[in-house]
Amino acid sequence: MAPAIAWAGVIYAFSSSSSPSIGAVGFEKGQWAPSTVLLHMAEYAILAALLVAGMRLLAARRLGRSVPFQREMKILVLSAFLSVLYGVSDELHQSTVAGRDASVVDVISDAVGAAIAVAAAYGILTLLRTRRVK
């Protein structure tokens, strides 16, 4: 779980900056920029993927064998939920930083990124499971 916790720290550090680097990509402060949506999606896709990997590894070690399908599904749902919850808390944190504000669009972008990562993890786990069965 250390990589997921470290990545959450990186997200926190980015959101603590009172002057994000949006101007560097050609957008004025306060103007909606597609690049911010993509950045949020990427940040939270990485967080969700790291949470899936960490929790699945913990489950496999705890069980001493492969992780049952039902437990994997719980891990996927929990990873998505925790990622979105962290996104909400990050926006609340940003609202306290000078020059920053909270945005519903950012939370939606976070949720979409987490969903993409969880969907990809589901596909990979399903593929691995079907190869194991054959």
LINGILIN-V624943 format. One record per backbone hydrogen bond with DSSP energy under -1.0 kcal/mol. NH is the residue of the N-H (numbers start at 1). CO is the residue of the C=O. Records with the same first field share a line. If there is no record, write none. Layout:
NH: CO ; CO
This chain:
5: 1
6: 2
7: 3
8: 4
9: 5
10: 6
11: 7
12: 8
13: 9
14: 10
15: 11
16: 12
17: 14
25: 22
26: 23
27: 22
31: 28
36: 33
37: 33
38: 34
39: 35
40: 36
41: 37
42: 38
43: 39
44: 40
45: 41
46: 42
47: 43
48: 44
49: 45
50: 46
51: 47
52: 48
53: 49
54: 50
55: 51
56: 52
57: 53
58: 54
59: 55
60: 56
61: 57
62: 58
63: 59
64: 60
72: 68
73: 69
74: 70
75: 71
76: 72
77: 73
78: 74
79: 75
80: 76
81: 77
82: 78
83: 79
84: 80
85: 81
86: 82
87: 83
88: 84
89: 85
90: 86
91: 87
92: 88
93: 89
94: 90
95: 91
96: 93
97: 94
100: 97
107: 103
108: 104
109: 105
110: 106
111: 107
112: 108
113: 109
114: 110
115: 111
116: 112
117: 113
118: 114
119: 115
120: 116
121: 117
122: 118
123: 119
124: 120
125: 121
126: 122
127: 123
128: 124
129: 125
130: 126
131: 127
132: 128
133: 129
134: 130
